[in-house]
């Protein structure tokens, strides 16, 4: 089991580090900017249907809000899965 855990950790490190080594000086943009670039090249006269209600003041704030959203979603999902498992074990104990 320890060997499997070590192999999984090594694989995760390789997956995380190899892309960083292969692209020196490259910008790592999000999918939003990649999508805007693709739309601009395919349809130069495209006009968006609406504008955002609020624009974060910086990319750091935007990243923070994204991380908070992901953490909240993971917390809700983890709570639900733990609750369901607890109910299942409680029902098994009652049988």
CNS distance restraints for C-alpha pairs under 8 A (distance, minus, plus):
assign (resid   1 and name CA) (resid   5 and name CA) 6.32 0.50 0.50
assign (resid   2 and name CA) (resid   6 and name CA) 6.14 0.50 0.50
assign (resid   3 and name CA) (resid   7 and name CA) 6.19 0.50 0.50
assign (resid   4 and name CA) (resid   8 and name CA) 6.18 0.50 0.50
assign (resid   5 and name CA) (resid   9 and name CA) 6.18 0.50 0.50
assign (resid   6 and name CA) (resid  10 and name CA) 6.12 0.50 0.50
assign (resid   7 and name CA) (resid  11 and name CA) 6.10 0.50 0.50
assign (resid   8 and name CA) (resid  12 and name CA) 6.18 0.50 0.50
assign (resid   9 and name CA) (resid  13 and name CA) 6.25 0.50 0.50
assign (resid  10 and name CA) (resid  14 and name CA) 6.22 0.50 0.50
assign (resid  11 and name CA) (resid  15 and name CA) 6.16 0.50 0.50
assign (resid  12 and name CA) (resid  16 and name CA) 6.20 0.50 0.50
assign (resid  13 and name CA) (resid  17 and name CA) 5.97 0.50 0.50
assign (resid  14 and name CA) (resid  18 and name CA) 5.70 0.50 0.50
assign (resid  15 and name CA) (resid  19 and name CA) 7.24 0.50 0.50
assign (resid  16 and name CA) (resid  20 and name CA) 7.38 0.50 0.50
assign (resid  17 and name CA) (resid  21 and name CA) 6.46 0.50 0.50
assign (resid  18 and name CA) (resid  22 and name CA) 6.36 0.50 0.50
assign (resid  19 and name CA) (resid  23 and name CA) 6.60 0.50 0.50
assign (resid  20 and name CA) (resid  24 and name CA) 7.13 0.50 0.50
assign (resid  29 and name CA) (resid  33 and name CA) 6.36 0.50 0.50
assign (resid  29 and name CA) (resid  34 and name CA) 7.00 0.50 0.50
assign (resid  30 and name CA) (resid  34 and name CA) 6.59 0.50 0.50
assign (resid  31 and name CA) (resid  35 and name CA) 5.95 0.50 0.50
assign (resid  32 and name CA) (resid  36 and name CA) 6.28 0.50 0.50
assign (resid  33 and name CA) (resid  37 and name CA) 6.18 0.50 0.50
assign (resid  34 and name CA) (resid  38 and name CA) 6.26 0.50 0.50
assign (resid  35 and name CA) (resid  39 and name CA) 6.16 0.50 0.50
assign (resid  36 and name CA) (resid  40 and name CA) 6.09 0.50 0.50
assign (resid  37 and name CA) (resid  41 and name CA) 6.31 0.50 0.50
assign (resid  38 and name CA) (resid  42 and name CA) 6.19 0.50 0.50
assign (resid  39 and name CA) (resid  43 and name CA) 5.70 0.50 0.50
assign (resid  39 and name CA) (resid  44 and name CA) 7.29 0.50 0.50
assign (resid  39 and name CA) (resid  46 and name CA) 7.55 0.50 0.50
assign (resid  40 and name CA) (resid  44 and name CA) 4.78 0.50 0.50
assign (resid  40 and name CA) (resid  45 and name CA) 7.68 0.50 0.50
assign (resid  40 and name CA) (resid  46 and name CA) 7.23 0.50 0.50
assign (resid  56 and name CA) (resid  61 and name CA) 6.18 0.50 0.50
assign (resid  56 and name CA) (resid  62 and name CA) 5.76 0.50 0.50
assign (resid  57 and name CA) (resid  61 and name CA) 6.75 0.50 0.50
assign (resid  57 and name CA) (resid  62 and name CA) 7.90 0.50 0.50
assign (resid  58 and name CA) (resid  62 and name CA) 6.43 0.50 0.50
assign (resid  59 and name CA) (resid  63 and name CA) 6.07 0.50 0.50
assign (resid  60 and name CA) (resid  64 and name CA) 6.13 0.50 0.50
assign (resid  61 and name CA) (resid  65 and name CA) 6.17 0.50 0.50
assign (resid  62 and name CA) (resid  66 and name CA) 6.22 0.50 0.50
assign (resid  63 and name CA) (resid  67 and name CA) 6.12 0.50 0.50
assign (resid  64 and name CA) (resid  68 and name CA) 6.13 0.50 0.50
assign (resid  65 and name CA) (resid  69 and name CA) 6.11 0.50 0.50
assign (resid  66 and name CA) (resid  70 and name CA) 6.23 0.50 0.50
assign (resid  67 and name CA) (resid  71 and name CA) 6.08 0.50 0.50
assign (resid  68 and name CA) (resid  72 and name CA) 6.04 0.50 0.50
assign (resid  69 and name CA) (resid  73 and name CA) 6.18 0.50 0.50
assign (resid  70 and name CA) (resid  74 and name CA) 6.11 0.50 0.50
assign (resid  71 and name CA) (resid  75 and name CA) 6.04 0.50 0.50
assign (resid  72 and name CA) (resid  76 and name CA) 6.21 0.50 0.50
assign (resid  73 and name CA) (resid  77 and name CA) 6.12 0.50 0.50
assign (resid  74 and name CA) (resid  78 and name CA) 5.90 0.50 0.50
assign (resid  75 and name CA) (resid  79 and name CA) 6.02 0.50 0.50
assign (resid  76 and name CA) (resid  80 and name CA) 6.18 0.50 0.50
assign (resid  77 and name CA) (resid  81 and name CA) 6.16 0.50 0.50
assign (resid  78 and name CA) (resid  82 and name CA) 6.02 0.50 0.50
assign (resid  79 and name CA) (resid  83 and name CA) 5.97 0.50 0.50
assign (resid  80 and name CA) (resid  84 and name CA) 6.15 0.50 0.50
assign (resid  81 and name CA) (resid  85 and name CA) 6.16 0.50 0.50
assign (resid  82 and name CA) (resid  86 and name CA) 6.06 0.50 0.50
assign (resid  83 and name CA) (resid  87 and name CA) 6.19 0.50 0.50
assign (resid  84 and name CA) (resid  88 and name CA) 6.16 0.50 0.50
assign (resid  85 and name CA) (resid  89 and name CA) 6.16 0.50 0.50
assign (resid  86 and name CA) (resid  90 and name CA) 6.01 0.50 0.50
assign (resid  87 and name CA) (resid  91 and name CA) 6.13 0.50 0.50
assign (resid  88 and name CA) (resid  92 and name CA) 6.27 0.50 0.50
assign (resid  89 and name CA) (resid  93 and name CA) 6.19 0.50 0.50
assign (resid  90 and name CA) (resid  94 and name CA) 6.35 0.50 0.50
assign (resid  91 and name CA) (resid  95 and name CA) 6.52 0.50 0.50
